[in-house]
Amino acid sequence: MKTQVLIIGAGATGAGIIRDLALRGLQCILVDKKDINAGASGGNHGLLHSGSRYVATDAEAAKECADEGRIIKKIAPQCVEAANGFFIAVEGDDDNYIADFSDRCKKCGITATAIDVKDAKEMEPNISPRTIAVYEVPDASVDPFMLSLDNVAHARQLGSSYLRFSEVVGFDIRNKKIESVHIKNTQTNETFDIQPEWVINASGAWAGNISKMADIPLEVLFSKGTLLVTQKRLSKRIINRLRQAADADILVPGGSVSIIGTTSVRISDPDDIWPTVQEVDAIVKEGAIMVPALETTRYIRAYCGVRPLISQPGTSDDRNVSRGFALIDHAEHGVENMTTITGGKLTTYRLMAEKTSNMVCERLGISMPCKTHTTPMPSTTDGRWTEPGLSPMEWMQHNRSQDIMLCECEMIPKTAIDHIISNMQSKHGNADLTGIGIRSRVGKGPCQGTYCSARIASHMVDRGDISGSDAIVLLKRFLQERWRGQRPLLWDNPMIQSELQEAIHCGFLNLDGYQNVEEVQS
Amino acid sequence: MSALTDHCDVLVIGSGLAGMAATFFSLDRGLKTIQMGSGCPLQFYSGFFDIMGTYPIKDNKTWDNPWDAIEMLCQEKNNHPYAFLTRDQLLQATGSWLDFLKDLGIHYHYIPNKNIYAITPIGTQKLTHAVPKSIWIGIDAMMNHQEALLVDIDGLKGFSAKQIKESLQSIWPEMETTRITFPGTSGEVFTNHMANALEAKAMQEQMADLLLPRAQRVKCVGFPAMLGSFYHNDVCSNLEKLLGKPVFEIPTLPQSMQGQRIRNALTHGLIQKKGKLFQKTVTQIEPDGKYGFIAHADDQTVFAKNIVLASGRFMGKGLIAKRTSISEPLLNLPVHQPESRRDWHHKNFFNSEGHGIHLAGVEVDQSFRPVDQNNKIVYEHLYAVGSILAHNDWMRYKCGSGVAVGSAFGAVSHIVT
């Protein structure tokens, strides 16, 4: 298989790059060892920063965010909910930080409007009664899954390809050039080769693993951030704590839920990440200072992402070094047709894609300019089922009485699942339950997949997508993956729910007796 | 509001399997018995009567003979509820319970001293001891390699005959499948609606007409659990006559018809035995020197000489999990539990040793009376039975029904009048 550019990693950056290059007329292949947004791009707040968070520590990053936020809102409005944001300070927060905030925003080109505290409490009843200062800024929330799915979908329309479950396992390098890339299909373990003119390593936290295969030294450190999803939406706007960036100080609404986070914990292996009970308790405690309802609300799920940090000696707080991105031309390391892009943040993914594509095009002698800041991103059907609360609305509007509701919590009918499955199958690899979870709200409602997982597995067997014994393996994998996010949040109603889940899947269906799925290493 | 008051020898709190069994054994002893329970926990019951299937769970060791498994368990775990019962008591408990159900029209089938593999709606096999007749016929056909036809219904979710066939291919290659539209339906269908519809003769005939041409070569015909509700036995025997061969059922994901039928039958049977059953939530219990206990539920007050607590675990709200600890809400009984929430659940959902939280619960003495940390009885006339008991991971051991019925029997037999 030949291609002009092979992009490794289907996160926001890789998805942004394939669209950028496709718009310049290049034919590219995007590969991922798992699927869309499997790393940090799927494990974040889904916040389109106005930049206000960085005004005190990194004015450059703040300006970038401000510019990029405006561009994303314009070119991909389907992925954005322009909810606006509050920055609120509570009693005891740093007075100087509060006093300097609005001027600092202004210097970065960000409008921060002071809001009377009493008015703010009417606009956002869930903020702390101990609130002492409030500013409104143009924050927005963005659906990172829809964003990446739409980027990839547009690139595919323009002739590029995306291969799921395709892991890079080695490079053939001759005369300082990568001639061939060895790829393993992680579902079937079959291998195949791709001969690219250029390789872009956009594998985020895994960038070091990839570059190592080409004998390129690149030390990546990992900072884990954990977030919690509430069952109900707690605010209209994004609520930020008005202070130096720290743990659990951003609450982002999206559709019918809210997300509170994050933490920052240095870890040694990006493939072994778990939200922990300690982190959950810390987030709830700290978040409740800003929004007291976080102490009593029902949580649906915890998840985490890994911020890749390119090693820089002497920095103490990962949060402060993690926001910039690293774009590295590997000619200096003896490989002339490979570039690594890593780090950065979701808000600036497009800019990162632009800079990377510029570098690659220049080296390939292609003079087409970037178009992603002006060309609207088509809203495709690939990402349409990812938004919380959208599916019930569609269902009510269309009232398809002949359809069958496979997921009752999030109201996802059979026709939607059928659509998602056929879309997945067009992108290499077999349809799987976890992939359906990425592309929809399946398993994300209060039942956490207890019922819908089994129903969808049965439906997939009926369709002939998988065999009866595959269904058992897929079901176990899916439940284990959801479990990762359920486990630290099991008290009150979620405890009842998880007991029902285990009663059905172990007590009744005896899946614990089927030991064909590998145990998790602890 | 005028207060309703009642007096009884035994107040059973809970209407799951353990609560029903405690009510039955108590009434059988001639004790004046009241049952209070909220919700319909038995609707979540699969109907599989597990006694003991897997031990030790970390080795996934399954047992052909449930009594041998219990013997091994009791040697190693002297705090499991089974350790407080003799084999004779357990045999008597399960025997009289299944006889009672038989009198109520629910015929359990089993092979003495044997476990069997039941078929689940996803085609896995689950070790159990006894099952209702309609389920038994399918298991028996599988064990005897009979040709069978499994019927799938358009619009029924969570059930795929094809999946069951494929999963059981190596064990039961003689099974075939067919798919029909349930007469008069389109779009999504539900087993309870179809079960009710099938109680009409005309519907049974339509069903038989649909299936006769497809079931020529097979010895029996299987369905998702939908063959009638109150008149399940009539529906089965009529269909068997019309088709000229036995019919069987495979239980569906809860809430299934199996659980509903058992609940209906038990409610009916216990009322016939002069039990007083209320769909009410007990909200408060006061110990009382004269009567034993005074229990409050909505507008009702019950003076009870004894209480059997069969309120279940988290689903039944017999136990409540808060962010920091687990408690028993009605009498604030001491709850045995892991030291911290960190130890409640393992990282792996299917962890071979199960989860710490499922061994949590109320600890009892040999007579099923809750005890505190010093092994001191908390109340002279309070008993705890069923899944609320500590050291009893029923989901993994596959021992839920046996523990429910056995502990209910044990507790009631200790009640002194």
Interface residues (C-beta under 8 A of the other chain):
Chain A: W274 T276 V277 Q278 D281 V284 S401 Q402 D403 I404 M405 L406 K414 Y451 A454 R455 A457 S458 H459 V461 D462 S467 G468 S469 A471 I472 L475 K476 L479 Q480 W483 R484 R487 L490 W491 D492 M495 I496 S498 E499 L500 E502 A503 I504 C506 G507 F508 L509 N510 L511 D512 G513 Y514 Q515 V517 E519 V520 S522
Chain B: F44 S46 F48 T54 I57 N60 T62 T120 P121 I122 G123 T124 Q125 K126 L127 G155 K157 G158 F159 S160 K162 Q163 I164 K165 E166 S167 L168 Q169 S186 G187 E188 L253 P254 R313 F314 M315 K317 I320 A321 K322 R323 S340 R341 R342 W344 H345 H346 K347 N348 F349 F350 N351 S352 G354 H355 I357 H358 W394 M395 R396 K398 G400
